[in-house]
Amino acid sequence: MFGLGMLKGLSVTMRHFIDSYLYDRKPWEPRYNSEWLEKHQAIDGKGFFTIQYPEEKRKITETFRFIPMLVYEETAGDPRCTACGICARVCPPQCIWIQRATDARGRPKAQPKGFWIDATICMSCGYCTEFCPFDAIKMNQVHEMPTVDRDRDMFYDLDKLLVPVEYYAELHPSDYEAEEAARRAKEEAKRQAAEKRSAAAAAKKAEAAKKAAEAKEAEADKAVEPSEPDDLTRIEGIGPKISGALHASGITTFAQLAGTGVDRIKQILEEADPNLLKLADPSTWPRQAKLADSGKWDALERWQERLKGGRGA
Amino acid sequence: MAFDLGAIEAQLNEAFPGTEDSPGAVVDRDGGWLVLDADQIPAVATHLRDEMGYDYLTHLSASDYRDHLEVVYNLYSTQPDQTGPGIPLKVRIPDRADPCVPSLVSVFPGANFQEREVWDMFGVRFEGHPNMKRILLWEGFEGHPMRKDWHEPYFEQEQKPFKSRWPNPEPPTPRSAEQRVRWRANVQYPKNFDPDPEQWQPMPEVDVTNGVIVDKIDVGRLDTDRILLNIGPQHPSTHGVFRMVVGLQGETVTSVYPVIGHLHRNHEKIGERNLWTGNIPYTERLDYISPMYNNFGYVVAVEKLTGQEVAERAEYLRIIMGELTRAVNHILAVGFLFNELGAMMTPMLYGFAEREHVLDLFEEASGARLMVNYYRFGGVARDVSDDWLKRCRQVVDRLARKIDEFETLLTDNEIFISRARGVSAMSWQEMASYGVSGPLLRSAGLAYDIRKVEPYSIYESFDFDIPTHETGDLYDRYRQRIAEARESINILLQALDRFPASGSIQTGKKSWNPKVPAGEVYSRVEHPKGELGWYLVSDGGTNPYRYHVRSPCFVNLGALEAMSVGTLLADSIVILGSIDTTMGEVDR
């Protein structure tokens, strides 16, 4: 019968029409309601599909990406970024500019001096995040950014890009957890390998070291008077007891400590008290002492913040 | 029949033996490509079409090797026993000043648009072409941009990454991108063009009808007149920025001249500048209705060059994402088709609601709804959770229900049937001669689906049918899309059932600048809209040497005039809708 097909079709639109009354917000309910939104945008939802933006907003997923941001650990002066430049090179529209910082002598330092992202060019592809070896650049989720001045507001420099690691952990919790787990596993593996190595080296060198120690002792008698002793406890990991042990073996200044090998320090500690080695890890001490000797207290303190009992973090 | 290029070469040598005065048709063999003598190419093409069954020219493009140009052709067969890999042919043109090749339009009408594109981009003239005009750029444009020695106005460096970004760039000033762009530095004006506004003269009008005047058509007792009508470029039913110059006799269409290129950004030049990896997010901007499948086509093409294996779990994810895209694309295409028919909003918005659920899945898996950037060489970007898979199954079940609802809503509608039955019907033979591919070709009765005839990824392991219809009219095109969406659901259910419980999603180490071994390849996939192909040439570096997209919408549009002539003006809009074009892909 002519018209039957049309009636069949109209039954579908009629069902949608009725559904929109049965399943949707009732007139006496609050006008903008996020619970309502979740119900109706669910996979088995019925009725209206449209939402009242901006009063109602869709939930964005954890993986959502928009414009990159840079993650720092504790202070904004200490970003994870090492200015290696992979993100700037892989970026398909080339919207990242990175200037590498230099130290006092003009040598490149693993830190960005300038970092700019042109958000008007960025195509939100997420490659920078994907290929960053240091988990330093991540995708921000702020996507509503109307502005009256593109030059000022859409061109991001370090001030605008840097965010604390907690912010990142909040935006992408599962990514953050996965990265932290991977990092812990890597550190654990590294530590175990180092322990094995040092144990083997210690056994091997035990004989030779004994002889060398005897020779050194003889030498130490002839050595010139050591200069004014430094406060060795300023080195992270050295307490009064270890400081005493080092003094007893003739190491009293930062310069001397900096010039002493890690194995030699271990040996000194072992001779003084075998229990000391269980508590302390001297692997960073010579480098710390070097910084202290050259008077770079700021750098030393920054580093020490990341160290735990003198162990590399 | 196993494909054997050597046998074909031998047959061609037999048919076109060289004499002392002239060489044989096949002058050389370049890897997997037969190099033909330029003058004999129409004869060889006719022979291949009529005697050997290779009657389907799908891809035609060119490449610039600095000392010579090459035009490449990919011929396939519609014969059931000859489907599979086609014959890759090429022609070398040493003359860069005025390169010239005989046109194939008389043999394969589908070569029309692609030859014009080659003329536009490379400046290769096709002798005997009925309308050798630019197609993506405007008449009067200076230069042929895909030539290696042509540089665009804000040209910075031959290849990315740019040196000005790292390690010691100047702080970028001024800060806004368009002020930084040095428009003035490299601008090329058309010949005889004076940039002084006082001296400005409009460009001469281009006759877009190509001088074709059709005699008066008898429409009863009405006195009619021939008029030219511009539809677009901003008409809401033109699927983007598209202009049709329609010749009308009364209300009957006598000629259609598509004017395209309004969205042209030279995707291919950008592609040759990018890293191999950098092109993946750009491909989504081609057909923005089905971004996942564009990713798919590109990574399959590059993997053909590198020979990289794909992790099993990633293969399943690729299929799931690809088929979700296809189902949604077909539902949307039907919605748009009805929009054009005057069923203004209902089917289209029903389609969009379904799409939202699929986009939710995409967002969670990839991080973005539209510009997904999900496929990687040898794998995919992110793994999915079990919860995602559960919801994916729910969405697939919902899609299956909604396709039924679409059928109830539309299939038996008498108004639709009377508008669509018999309109724009075309045999598959004629469609194949125009290079038409995808649901259009199958709606006319030819079961030609690249997932079956030249399988890629793991499609071979799935059990699915290629639905076909008979007449290729508007109604069959609609039913074809619905049937294909159902087959996608079928594939999705199988993929979800067999989805590997664990495993890697990436083979090898993912590199940000992989090197691709030197070689050239034409690789094609069955995009929801038709045959999406990539012609890639690598010189062994980190950037493509030649990057060409064989866009299904662009080639299908070539048949628009043949499909529309003789129909009514109101129907020509629907015919455009039934081809299902996305201008981002047509204009590239």
HADDOCK unambig.tbl for C-alpha pairs under 7 A between the chains (distance, minus, plus):
assign (segid A and resid 2 and name CA) (segid B and resid 414 and name CA) 6.88 0.50 0.50
assign (segid A and resid 3 and name CA) (segid B and resid 414 and name CA) 6.37 0.50 0.50
assign (segid A and resid 5 and name CA) (segid B and resid 412 and name CA) 4.42 0.50 0.50
assign (segid A and resid 5 and name CA) (segid B and resid 413 and name CA) 4.48 0.50 0.50
assign (segid A and resid 5 and name CA) (segid B and resid 414 and name CA) 6.13 0.50 0.50
assign (segid A and resid 6 and name CA) (segid B and resid 412 and name CA) 6.97 0.50 0.50
assign (segid A and resid 6 and name CA) (segid B and resid 413 and name CA) 4.70 0.50 0.50
assign (segid A and resid 6 and name CA) (segid B and resid 414 and name CA) 6.37 0.50 0.50
assign (segid A and resid 8 and name CA) (segid B and resid 408 and name CA) 6.25 0.50 0.50
assign (segid A and resid 8 and name CA) (segid B and resid 409 and name CA) 6.45 0.50 0.50
assign (segid A and resid 9 and name CA) (segid B and resid 408 and name CA) 5.68 0.50 0.50
assign (segid A and resid 9 and name CA) (segid B and resid 409 and name CA) 3.65 0.50 0.50
assign (segid A and resid 9 and name CA) (segid B and resid 410 and name CA) 6.07 0.50 0.50
assign (segid A and resid 9 and name CA) (segid B and resid 413 and name CA) 6.94 0.50 0.50
assign (segid A and resid 10 and name CA) (segid B and resid 409 and name CA) 6.93 0.50 0.50
assign (segid A and resid 12 and name CA) (segid B and resid 409 and name CA) 6.04 0.50 0.50
assign (segid A and resid 43 and name CA) (segid B and resid 357 and name CA) 6.80 0.50 0.50
assign (segid A and resid 43 and name CA) (segid B and resid 394 and name CA) 6.95 0.50 0.50
assign (segid A and resid 43 and name CA) (segid B and resid 395 and name CA) 6.41 0.50 0.50
assign (segid A and resid 49 and name CA) (segid B and resid 353 and name CA) 6.50 0.50 0.50
assign (segid A and resid 61 and name CA) (segid B and resid 363 and name CA) 6.94 0.50 0.50
assign (segid A and resid 61 and name CA) (segid B and resid 364 and name CA) 5.78 0.50 0.50
assign (segid A and resid 63 and name CA) (segid B and resid 364 and name CA) 5.87 0.50 0.50
assign (segid A and resid 63 and name CA) (segid B and resid 367 and name CA) 4.67 0.50 0.50
assign (segid A and resid 64 and name CA) (segid B and resid 363 and name CA) 6.51 0.50 0.50
assign (segid A and resid 64 and name CA) (segid B and resid 367 and name CA) 4.07 0.50 0.50
assign (segid A and resid 64 and name CA) (segid B and resid 368 and name CA) 5.82 0.50 0.50
assign (segid A and resid 65 and name CA) (segid B and resid 367 and name CA) 5.49 0.50 0.50
assign (segid A and resid 65 and name CA) (segid B and resid 368 and name CA) 6.57 0.50 0.50
assign (segid A and resid 85 and name CA) (segid B and resid 166 and name CA) 6.20 0.50 0.50
assign (segid A and resid 85 and name CA) (segid B and resid 167 and name CA) 6.76 0.50 0.50
assign (segid A and resid 88 and name CA) (segid B and resid 165 and name CA) 6.40 0.50 0.50
assign (segid A and resid 88 and name CA) (segid B and resid 166 and name CA) 6.66 0.50 0.50
assign (segid A and resid 89 and name CA) (segid B and resid 161 and name CA) 4.91 0.50 0.50
assign (segid A and resid 90 and name CA) (segid B and resid 161 and name CA) 6.94 0.50 0.50
assign (segid A and resid 90 and name CA) (segid B and resid 278 and name CA) 6.95 0.50 0.50
assign (segid A and resid 90 and name CA) (segid B and resid 512 and name CA) 6.24 0.50 0.50
assign (segid A and resid 92 and name CA) (segid B and resid 274 and name CA) 6.54 0.50 0.50
assign (segid A and resid 92 and name CA) (segid B and resid 278 and name CA) 4.73 0.50 0.50
assign (segid A and resid 96 and name CA) (segid B and resid 165 and name CA) 6.57 0.50 0.50
assign (segid A and resid 97 and name CA) (segid B and resid 165 and name CA) 4.58 0.50 0.50
assign (segid A and resid 97 and name CA) (segid B and resid 166 and name CA) 6.24 0.50 0.50
assign (segid A and resid 97 and name CA) (segid B and resid 169 and name CA) 6.71 0.50 0.50
assign (segid A and resid 98 and name CA) (segid B and resid 165 and name CA) 6.28 0.50 0.50
assign (segid A and resid 98 and name CA) (segid B and resid 166 and name CA) 5.42 0.50 0.50
assign (segid A and resid 98 and name CA) (segid B and resid 167 and name CA) 6.13 0.50 0.50
assign (segid A and resid 98 and name CA) (segid B and resid 168 and name CA) 6.91 0.50 0.50
assign (segid A and resid 98 and name CA) (segid B and resid 169 and name CA) 6.79 0.50 0.50
assign (segid A and resid 99 and name CA) (segid B and resid 166 and name CA) 6.56 0.50 0.50
assign (segid A and resid 99 and name CA) (segid B and resid 167 and name CA) 5.60 0.50 0.50
assign (segid A and resid 99 and name CA) (segid B and resid 168 and name CA) 4.87 0.50 0.50
assign (segid A and resid 99 and name CA) (segid B and resid 169 and name CA) 6.00 0.50 0.50
assign (segid A and resid 100 and name CA) (segid B and resid 167 and name CA) 6.00 0.50 0.50
assign (segid A and resid 100 and name CA) (segid B and resid 168 and name CA) 6.37 0.50 0.50
assign (segid A and resid 125 and name CA) (segid B and resid 281 and name CA) 6.26 0.50 0.50
assign (segid A and resid 125 and name CA) (segid B and resid 373 and name CA) 6.16 0.50 0.50
assign (segid A and resid 131 and name CA) (segid B and resid 512 and name CA) 6.50 0.50 0.50
assign (segid A and resid 150 and name CA) (segid B and resid 176 and name CA) 6.87 0.50 0.50
assign (segid A and resid 151 and name CA) (segid B and resid 175 and name CA) 5.37 0.50 0.50
assign (segid A and resid 151 and name CA) (segid B and resid 176 and name CA) 5.19 0.50 0.50
assign (segid A and resid 155 and name CA) (segid B and resid 175 and name CA) 6.67 0.50 0.50
